[in-house]
Amino acid sequence: MDDVKSSYREVETEIKKTARGIDGTALKDRVGNAGDEVRKELGNLGDDIREADRESKADREKRAHVVPRSSSNGAT
């Protein structure tokens, strides 16, 4: 799902850049494009952080369910 959202953000940003560039490029177009790039990258970073958090939680849950072997060497 994160790949879909990332691709969507990329297309959305490119469409906005193209639309702004139709009548030439002004300072406000450059500022708008820079803002769009920052928004896109922050969105992708947020997705990456959420994915890393999910993986970390899954790893912790796996470790919590593993029962350690008892060391029985036959000595009593």
NORRAZI-V541473 format. One record per residue. N is the residue number from 1. PSI is psi in degrees with one decimal (none if undefined). Layout:
n:N psi:PSI
n:N psi:PSI
This chain:
n:1 psi:-36.9
n:2 psi:-33.3
n:3 psi:-37.6
n:4 psi:-45.3
n:5 psi:-39.8
n:6 psi:-44.6
n:7 psi:-41.7
n:8 psi:-45.3
n:9 psi:-40.7
n:10 psi:-47.2
n:11 psi:-43.6
n:12 psi:-44.8
n:13 psi:-43.1
n:14 psi:-38.7
n:15 psi:-43.2
n:16 psi:-42.4
n:17 psi:-44.3
n:18 psi:-44.6
n:19 psi:-38.6
n:20 psi:-30.1
n:21 psi:-3.0
n:22 psi:-43.1
n:23 psi:20.2
n:24 psi:175.9
n:25 psi:123.2
n:26 psi:171.1
n:27 psi:-40.8
n:28 psi:-31.0
n:29 psi:-43.4
n:30 psi:-41.9
n:31 psi:-43.4
n:32 psi:-42.3
n:33 psi:-42.2
n:34 psi:-42.1
n:35 psi:-39.9
n:36 psi:-41.3
n:37 psi:-43.3
n:38 psi:-45.4
n:39 psi:-43.8
n:40 psi:-47.4
n:41 psi:-38.2
n:42 psi:-38.3
n:43 psi:-43.9
n:44 psi:-39.6
n:45 psi:-42.5
n:46 psi:-40.8
n:47 psi:-43.0
n:48 psi:-40.6
n:49 psi:-43.2
n:50 psi:-41.0
n:51 psi:-43.4
n:52 psi:-38.2
n:53 psi:-42.8
n:54 psi:-43.9
n:55 psi:-40.5
n:56 psi:-43.3
n:57 psi:-41.0
n:58 psi:-41.0
n:59 psi:-42.2
n:60 psi:-40.1
n:61 psi:-38.8
n:62 psi:-44.0
n:63 psi:-31.7
n:64 psi:-26.0
n:65 psi:-5.5
n:66 psi:126.1
n:67 psi:121.3
n:68 psi:145.2
n:69 psi:141.3
n:70 psi:142.7
n:71 psi:94.4
n:72 psi:108.9
n:73 psi:11.8
n:74 psi:-8.7
n:75 psi:137.1
n:76 psi:none
